[in-house]
Every structure is written in C-alpha cells, then in structure tokens.
C-alpha cells in the first residue's frame, strides 16, 4: 500500500510538473480582437483553445487592421492576430515578416474573403445597366446624401479599417467627387451596419463598402459592383492600399488573403500551441452560419466560440492534438 501510494504521488507530481512546464512554455498570450463579428469569435475561440487545450494564459486585447498590423510589424505585439486581412496592408505584413517580428499562421478563411462596393439587390434589379463603379457614378441623383440631397453618397467604414483606406482610394481613383458624390464616414461598424439596415428596410438606395463573410449580408441581399478594370497587383501595393498616396488609379478589389499572424516571440516559445494556430481554418460558409446564430441570439464572441465548440467537434478536433482535444471537450 505504501509503495502504491508513493507511486501515485510520484505520478501525480510528474503530471503537475509537466503541466506547469507546458503552461510555462506557452506563458502569457495577447490576442487581438478586431471590431467585427468573425474576428471577435475567432479571438474568443483561440483564447479558449489556447487556455484549455494548451495551458496558456490568454488575454484578448482590442485591435483593428491598421493599428494592429503596424504594432506587430514594429514591436511584435500583440502575440496573435487571428483574422488579419493581410491583402489590405501588404507592405506592413511584409515588413513584419522580413523584420523578424511576425510569422505566418493558418489562412483562417480558407476560401478567402470578399470586399468591395455593394448595392441592394432591389437597386440592381431596378437598374440592370448598373454593374460597375463607373456605371453607378453616372447617377448621383439615385443615391442622395443624408446631409446634402444634391450629392450622391458612398458610405465608408470607420477609420482604422484597411477597407476604409481602399474605399477612399478608389473613390479618388474613379473621381467620385467630380461625379457629384461625397464619401460618408459612418464612424463605426454599427454605424455602417445601421446605414444598410435603414436603407434596406425602407427600400431606399444605398451604395458603400462592405465585406463577406458577415451575418448582415446573409440577412440583406446585396450585389457587389464590378470595377470596369482588371486587378493590378503592382498598383494595389503602390497606391490603392496606401492612405497617403495622392494619385490612385482605377483598380479591382481581389479576393482577400485573411490569415493568422503570430509574433515571432510567441512562435519561439509557444510549443504545440503554434501547431494549432498554423492549422486552424474555416470556410466562409461555416463563419456565416456561426455569426448569423450570434446575431439572432445577441451573442458575444465568447458565446459564439462556445457554441461552435459544442456543435462542430469533428472540425475543431482536427486542429488540435488528441490531448488538447480531451481537455477542451472536458472544459465545455
């Protein structure tokens, strides 16, 4: 009995010690949560999996495309940007990778993401000749601005979004102001969503920046405008995605590379947790369904992450080690 007890204590001590080392290897982790649903739920999902599966101590910090990627490229902080829209700020990401501050994780949206200028389907149906941005800019009278009905309005995202920068550059490139339009700063994600909802529910015209995957495009049927030109990668890097570039040229918006970025310091110490971050990926369809559930249930990112883990075990189990999977499942 004494031998058995001693063996049990030794085994337990070994497990605790190895667990402590495992946690210490991972240590403290900061995870950037951007201010849109798919990024919020991705950050919460990573927090749960890193803590419960890999013994990390994870903290979610507020982020946004431009400031987060700038901070990672220059300082190596935060440790993880789960949903970085790298196509929007290619030079920042390149600087971080080449400067040894950042390493690449998984392409979290495995089939990419879609951004651009959209109009409601009922507007597209009423004006079948309005297929591109140049087509639309011929008709400012159809999209009256809230504060000045003599001008057309193009609604943009809030400051800090890479998509906001690109939309402003395209507005300049296509001579939106000369065509009689004004660019509207919606101030926040809620403000942008609200402008679409208000227009759609009143069957009013609307045009502006938006993206997929989102629950809102699942609720309101929208049509993405074309560009009247082909995508020019060199022009995109030179000017389309650069806020202070004064002479942008018309350009098409490609499908976006949406990727997880990891600080080099965390990649060096994270151990098996890094394997997870380099494997974890889901499709637009999966995300659309998840964030639609979140919207319908007024759920937080944490709520959405837990819902996903409880209802999609075959998918997420492939992202993690068998040992981590058991710990995550037990935590639910």
C-alpha positions in Angstrom: 0.0 0.0 0.0 2.8 2.4 0.9 4.5 1.6 -2.4 1.3 2.1 -4.3 0.7 5.5 -2.5 4.2 6.6 -3.2 3.8 5.7 -6.9 0.5 7.5 -7.1 2.0 10.7 -5.5 5.0 10.5 -7.8 2.9 10.1 -10.9 0.6 13.0 -9.9 3.6 15.1 -9.2 5.1 14.3 -12.5 1.8 15.2 -14.2 1.6 18.5 -12.3 5.2 19.3 -13.1 4.9 18.6 -16.8 1.6 20.6 -16.9 3.4 23.5 -15.2 6.3 23.3 -17.7 3.7 23.1 -20.6 1.9 26.2 -19.3 5.2 28.0 -18.7 6.3 27.2 -22.3 3.2 28.9 -23.6 3.0 31.6 -21.0 1.0 34.8 -21.4 -0.5 35.4 -24.8 -2.2 38.6 -26.1 -4.9 38.0 -28.8 -6.2 40.9 -31.0 -9.9 41.1 -31.3 -11.0 43.3 -34.2 -14.3 45.1 -34.1 -16.3 42.8 -36.4 -18.1 39.5 -35.6 -16.0 37.0 -37.4 -12.8 38.4 -35.8 -14.4 38.6 -32.4 -15.5 35.0 -32.4 -12.1 33.9 -33.8 -10.3 35.7 -31.0 -12.5 34.1 -28.3 -12.1 30.7 -29.9 -8.4 31.0 -29.8 -8.5 32.1 -26.2 -10.5 29.1 -25.1 -8.4 26.6 -27.1 -5.1 28.1 -26.0 -6.1 28.2 -22.4 -8.0 25.0 -22.0 -6.1 22.9 -24.5 -2.5 24.2 -24.2 -2.2 25.8 -20.7 -1.6 29.3 -21.9 -2.8 32.4 -20.0 -4.6 34.3 -22.8 -5.8 37.9 -22.8 -8.0 39.5 -25.5 -6.9 43.0 -26.5 -8.8 45.5 -28.7 -7.4 45.7 -32.2 -8.1 46.9 -35.7 -6.5 46.2 -39.1 -4.1 49.1 -39.5 -3.0 49.7 -35.8 -2.7 46.0 -35.0 -0.6 45.2 -38.1 1.5 48.2 -37.5 2.2 47.3 -33.9 3.0 43.7 -34.8 5.4 44.8 -37.6 7.2 47.3 -35.4 7.0 45.9 -31.9 6.0 42.2 -32.3 2.8 43.0 -30.2 0.2 41.6 -29.8 1.1 37.9 -29.9 -1.7 36.8 -32.2 -3.9 38.4 -34.8 -6.4 35.6 -35.6 -8.1 37.3 -38.5 -5.6 39.7 -40.2 -6.7 40.9 -43.6 -3.2 40.9 -45.0 -4.2 41.9 -48.5 -5.3 45.3 -47.2 -1.9 46.2 -45.8 0.6 44.0 -47.7 3.6 46.3 -47.1 3.0 46.3 -43.3 2.8 42.5 -43.2 5.9 42.2 -45.5 7.8 44.5 -43.1 6.9 42.4 -40.1 7.8 39.1 -41.8 11.1 40.3 -43.2 12.0 42.2 -40.0 11.6 39.0 -37.9 8.8 40.4 -35.8 6.0 38.2 -37.3 5.5 34.7 -38.6 2.6 33.4 -40.6 -0.1 31.1 -39.2 -3.1 29.5 -40.9 -5.2 31.1 -43.6 -8.1 31.3 -41.2 -10.6 32.0 -44.0 -9.6 29.1 -46.2 -11.5 30.3 -49.2 -10.6 33.9 -48.8 -12.8 36.9 -48.2 -14.7 39.3 -50.4 -14.7 43.1 -50.1 -16.0 45.9 -52.3 -18.8 48.3 -53.0 -22.3 46.9 -52.8 -25.8 48.0 -53.6 -29.1 46.4 -52.5 -30.5 43.8 -54.9 -33.6 45.8 -55.4 -31.5 48.6 -56.8 -29.6 46.3 -59.0 -32.9 44.8 -60.3 -34.3 48.3 -61.0 -31.2 49.4 -62.8 -29.8 46.3 -64.7 -27.2 48.5 -66.5 -25.6 49.5 -63.2 -23.0 46.7 -62.9 -19.7 48.6 -62.2 -18.5 51.6 -60.1 -18.2 53.7 -63.3 -21.8 52.8 -64.1 -23.0 53.9 -60.7 -21.1 57.1 -60.6 -23.1 58.4 -63.5 -26.2 58.5 -61.3 -25.6 60.6 -58.1 -29.3 61.5 -58.1 -30.2 58.0 -57.2 -28.1 57.9 -54.0 -28.8 61.2 -52.2 -26.5 62.0 -49.3 -28.2 62.4 -45.9 -27.0 65.9 -45.3 -27.0 67.2 -48.9 -29.5 65.7 -51.3 -27.8 67.5 -54.2 -25.0 65.0 -53.9 -24.8 61.2 -54.1 -23.4 59.3 -51.1 -20.9 56.5 -50.9 -20.9 55.0 -47.3 -17.5 54.1 -46.0 -16.3 52.1 -43.0 -14.8 53.6 -39.8 -11.3 54.9 -39.5 -8.7 52.2 -38.7 -10.1 49.6 -41.2 -8.0 48.7 -44.2 -11.2 48.5 -46.3 -11.9 52.1 -45.4 -8.5 53.1 -46.8 -9.1 51.2 -50.0 -12.6 52.6 -50.5 -11.3 56.2 -50.1 -8.5 55.5 -52.6 -11.0 54.0 -55.1 -13.3 57.0 -54.6 -10.4 59.2 -55.6 -9.3 57.0 -58.5 -12.8 57.0 -60.0 -13.2 60.7 -59.5 -16.2 60.3 -57.2 -16.3 63.9 -56.0 -16.2 65.2 -59.6 -19.0 62.8 -60.4 -21.2 64.5 -57.8 -20.7 62.1 -54.9 -19.5 62.5 -51.3 -17.8 59.9 -49.1 -19.6 59.3 -45.8 -17.7 58.3 -42.7 -20.1 56.0 -40.8 -17.9 56.2 -37.7 -18.2 52.6 -36.5 -19.1 49.1 -37.6 -22.5 49.7 -36.0 -22.9 52.9 -38.0 -22.1 51.2 -41.2 -24.5 48.3 -40.5 -27.2 50.7 -39.4 -27.0 52.7 -42.7 -27.5 49.5 -44.7 -30.4 48.2 -42.4 -32.2 51.6 -42.6 -31.9 51.8 -46.3 -32.9 48.2 -46.9 -35.9 48.3 -44.6 -37.2 51.4 -46.3 -36.3 50.1 -49.8 -34.1 53.1 -50.3 -31.0 53.2 -52.5 -27.6 52.7 -50.9 -24.0 52.2 -52.0 -20.9 51.7 -50.0 -18.2 49.5 -48.6 -18.9 46.1 -47.1 -17.4 42.6 -47.0 -18.2 38.9 -46.6 -18.4 36.7 -44.5 -21.0 38.6 -42.4 -24.3 37.9 -40.9 -25.7 41.1 -42.4 -25.2 40.0 -46.0 -27.0 36.8 -45.0 -30.0 38.9 -43.9 -29.9 41.6 -46.6 -29.4 40.5 -50.2 -26.7 42.8 -51.7 -24.9 42.9 -55.1 -21.2 43.7 -55.4 -20.3 46.1 -58.1 -17.6 45.4 -60.7 -14.7 47.8 -61.3 -14.6 48.2 -65.1 -10.9 47.1 -65.0 -8.7 44.2 -64.0 -6.8 43.8 -60.7 -3.4 45.3 -60.9 -1.3 43.9 -58.0 1.5 46.5 -58.5 -0.9 49.4 -58.4 -2.6 47.9 -55.3 0.7 47.9 -53.4 1.8 51.3 -54.8 -1.3 53.3 -54.1 -4.7 51.5 -53.8 -4.0 50.3 -50.3 -1.8 53.3 -49.3 -3.8 56.1 -47.5 -1.5 59.0 -48.3 -0.9 58.1 -52.0 -2.2 61.1 -54.0 -2.7 59.6 -57.4 -4.6 56.2 -57.2 -5.7 54.6 -60.5 -8.8 52.6 -61.0 -8.3 49.0 -59.8 -10.3 45.9 -59.0 -10.5 44.5 -55.5 -9.2 40.9 -55.3 -10.4 38.2 -53.0 -8.6 38.9 -49.8 -6.0 36.8 -48.1 -7.2 36.5 -44.5 -4.5 35.0 -42.3 -3.5 34.4 -38.7 -0.3 36.3 -37.8 1.8 35.3 -34.8 4.5 37.3 -33.1 8.0 35.8 -33.5 8.5 35.8 -29.8 5.3 33.7 -29.2 6.1 31.4 -32.1 9.5 30.7 -30.5 8.0 29.9 -27.0 4.5 28.6 -27.8 5.3 25.0 -28.5 2.4 22.8 -29.6 0.1 25.8 -29.4 1.7 27.2 -32.5 0.8 24.0 -34.4 -2.8 24.8 -33.7 -2.5 28.4 -34.9 -0.9 27.1 -38.1 -3.7 24.6 -38.8 -6.9 26.3 -37.6 -9.0 27.4 -40.6 -12.7 27.5 -41.5 -14.7 28.4 -44.6 -16.9 31.4 -45.3 -20.0 29.2 -45.1 -19.0 28.0 -41.6 -18.4 31.5 -40.4 -21.6 32.9 -42.0 -23.7 30.3 -40.2 -21.9 30.9 -36.9 -22.2 34.7 -36.9 -25.8 34.5 -38.1 -26.5 32.5 -34.9 -24.7 35.1 -32.9 -26.7 37.9 -34.4 -30.0 36.1 -33.9 -29.1 35.3 -30.2 -27.4 38.6 -29.4 -24.4 36.5 -28.6 -20.9 37.7 -27.7 -17.7 36.4 -29.3 -17.2 34.1 -26.3 -20.8 32.8 -26.6 -20.2 32.2 -30.3 -16.9 30.4 -29.6 -18.5 28.1 -27.1 -21.5 27.4 -29.4 -19.1 26.5 -32.2 -17.0 24.2 -30.0 -20.1 22.3 -28.8 -21.6 21.9 -32.2 -18.6 21.4 -34.5 -16.4 18.9 -32.7 -15.4 16.9 -35.9 -14.0 20.1 -37.4 -12.0 21.6 -34.5 -10.7 18.3 -33.3 -8.6 18.1 -36.4 -6.9 21.4 -35.4 -5.6 20.3 -32.1 -3.6 17.4 -30.6 -5.6 14.5 -29.1 -4.6 15.5 -25.6 -5.7 19.1 -26.1 -9.0 17.9 -27.6 -9.8 16.0 -24.5 -9.1 19.0 -22.3 -11.1 21.3 -24.4 -14.1 18.9 -24.5 -14.0 18.5 -20.7 -14.0 22.3 -20.2 -17.3 22.6 -22.1 
